[in-house]
Amino acid sequence: MREQRRILVVDDEPSSRFNIHDLLKAEGYVVDETSTGAEAVEFVRGRPYDAVLLDIQMPVMDGLTALQHIHKVQHDLPVIIFTAHGTSERAIEAMKLGAFDYLTKPFDVDELLTAIKRAVEYRKLSTNIAELRQRLGEIEAGNFRPDHVISKHRTMQQVFKMIGKVAPTDATVLIEGETGTGKELVANAIWYHSRRKEFPFVKVNCAAVPESLLESELFGYEKGAFTGADRQRQGWFEVADGGTLFLDEIAETSPALQSKLLRVLDRGEFQRVGGNATLQADVRVLAATNRNLQEEISAGRFRKDLYYRLHVVHITLLPLRERTEDIPLLVGHFLKKYGGKRNLVATGEAIELLSRYSWPGNVRELENMIERAAVLAQGAFITAEHLSLPPAASLGLAGTNSWIPGTRSLRETLKQVERDTILHALEHTKWNRTEAARLLQIDRRTLFEKIKEYNLQP
């Protein structure tokens, strides 16, 4: 969906106010208007704006007074002052009080639109910086640990060592693993320990953006590039310039888009959709996928040259069923996270049941289950009755710990558990596929494929 910017126009002259309103609306902005400074302050207090156009000459509360009150509410909101009686003293005073720009009437339309565009870009940048500072503050306070990947498994310890080696470099990293294994956490850890930590960290889920829009989201677009493109817009590569871009589910991109990604990775160059100018971006790319890219290459769905360009450093995450010794650690971590002030503890029976389950949704599924159990638990203990495990898990048929040679193959056991889990989610949501996919922590496309594979019907 195209992002719209909201502008507040403050002018006691109705004709001037209406003319500005019509001009900005034609440029694609959402416009609010008022005739008094006091009302403008209340508007800013109650709504998010990207810029304010404010007349100096107004009765009761003049523009300069309103400017000071507005900045008390939102100190970084760009305010463009304008007046029909331009003097150097007023211009200097306005800029000293923190005005973003100062224009005189009658307006030069291009000058006005340029000033607004600059103000909007400034607002966007200042918002990104504020979010980044908040994130860093949370990290320093210990409330947010983006690198908190928990495991004592030998293979995962090697992953941690690899993160430590690659993080300080600018190398491209490809992270492979099933849904829910912690690919985004690994990307967080690489960013957190990198030299680019204080610069933008942009995350894009390629599977969540329609294919027809993904190129314009990544590279931006020029005004008139397609229907609805009524202004120029930066893409994520421009936004992430100097920082890190995480492309999750990279296998969901089309071959045509893959060729453009290859160009960015090779040369740092790209073009906006509908544009001819070649732009540069200094961006470190981290990519992740839950698909086997070698199989995707063989099927002609993924470019081999892009694969090798992404494969500078390769990290593979184990599914939870192959590192069940981590389950008690993870359960303890999630109980601390969701238990509040309660010192919740899982009983031995609960841990045993969790260890028998095959975890098709991996660590993410375990986290969701423990969060739910923490809500349901009345006392200090998480017991078997608080766990929303499929019946097969309770019977000891789901995981490697309870597999009995000669009864069925491990692959057959895991597929049966996967089928039962998906069916359970579908029935729980009354066959609302979008809600079921959210519950299972998989994308809708994967869910539809599994429904077809297992011939599931309501």
LINKAJO-V945920 format. One record per pair of residues at least 12 apart in sequence whose ideal C-beta (glycine too) atoms are under 6 Angstrom apart, sorted by the first residue. I is the first residue (numbers start at 0). J is the second residue. D is the distance in whole Angstrom. If there is no record, write none. Layout:
BEGIN
i: [I	I]
j: [J	J]
d: [D	D]
END
This chain:
BEGIN
i: [1	3	4	4	4	5	5	5	6	6	6	6	7	7	7	7	8	8	9	9	9	10	11	11	16	20	27	27	36	36	36	37	39	40	40	43	43	43	44	49	49	50	50	50	50	51	52	53	53	54	55	55	56	62	66	66	70	75	77	77	77	77	78	78	79	79	79	80	80	80	81	83	85	99	100	145	145	146	146	148	148	149	149	149	150	152	152	154	158	161	162	162	165	166	166	166	169	170	170	171	171	171	172	172	173	173	173	173	174	174	175	175	176	177	177	177	178	178	179	179	179	179	179	179	180	180	181	181	182	186	186	190	195	195	195	198	198	199	199	200	200	201	201	201	201	202	203	203	204	204	205	205	205	205	205	206	206	206	210	214	214	215	217	217	218	218	218	219	219	219	219	219	220	220	220	220	221	221	221	224	224	236	236	236	239	240	240	241	243	244	244	245	246	247	249	249	250	250	250	257	257	261	261	264	267	267	286	292	318	319	319	319	320	320	323	326	326	327	329	330	330	333	333	337	337	338	343	344	345	346	346	348	349	349	349	352	354	355	355	355	355	355	355	356	356	356	356	357	357	357	357	359	359	360	360	363	368	372	372	389	389	389	391	391	397	418	421	422	424	424	430	432]
j: [227	29	28	49	119	29	48	49	23	28	30	50	31	42	48	51	32	52	33	39	53	54	34	57	32	32	229	230	57	60	65	60	65	68	69	69	72	73	72	119	122	77	115	118	119	78	79	78	80	81	80	82	82	80	78	96	97	125	99	118	121	122	98	99	99	100	114	93	98	101	102	104	103	118	114	187	191	188	191	181	184	328	329	332	325	322	325	317	314	314	188	189	312	189	192	193	283	311	312	284	309	311	285	312	286	309	310	313	287	314	288	315	316	289	318	361	289	441	360	361	362	363	364	440	316	361	316	362	287	245	285	243	242	243	283	241	242	239	242	242	243	235	238	239	244	245	235	246	247	248	246	248	249	251	252	248	251	442	253	256	272	272	234	235	234	269	271	232	233	234	237	271	232	271	272	273	271	273	274	272	273	269	280	282	282	280	281	281	283	282	284	285	286	287	286	288	288	290	295	302	305	305	308	308	279	280	309	306	361	358	361	362	357	358	354	353	354	350	365	345	369	366	369	370	373	373	381	380	381	380	382	383	381	382	383	383	400	392	395	397	398	400	401	388	392	397	398	397	398	413	416	417	420	439	440	440	387	385	386	419	420	423	416	419	416	453	449	455	438	439	457	446]
d: [6	5	5	4	5	4	5	6	6	5	5	5	5	6	5	5	4	5	6	4	5	4	5	5	5	6	4	5	5	3	3	5	5	5	6	5	5	6	5	5	5	5	6	4	6	5	5	5	6	6	6	4	6	6	5	5	5	4	4	4	5	6	6	6	6	5	6	4	5	5	4	4	4	5	5	3	5	4	5	6	5	5	6	5	5	4	6	6	6	6	5	6	5	5	4	5	5	5	5	5	6	5	5	5	5	4	5	5	4	5	6	5	3	6	5	6	5	5	5	3	6	3	6	5	4	5	6	5	4	5	5	5	5	5	6	5	4	5	4	6	5	5	6	4	5	5	6	6	5	6	6	5	6	5	5	4	4	5	6	5	6	5	5	5	4	5	6	5	5	3	6	4	6	5	4	6	5	4	4	5	3	6	4	6	5	5	6	6	5	5	5	5	5	5	4	5	4	4	5	5	5	5	6	5	5	6	5	5	6	4	5	6	5	5	5	5	5	6	6	5	6	5	4	5	4	5	6	6	4	6	5	5	5	6	5	6	6	6	6	6	4	5	5	6	4	5	5	5	5	5	5	5	5	6	5	5	6	4	6	5	5	5	6	5	5	5	5	6	5	5	5	6]
END
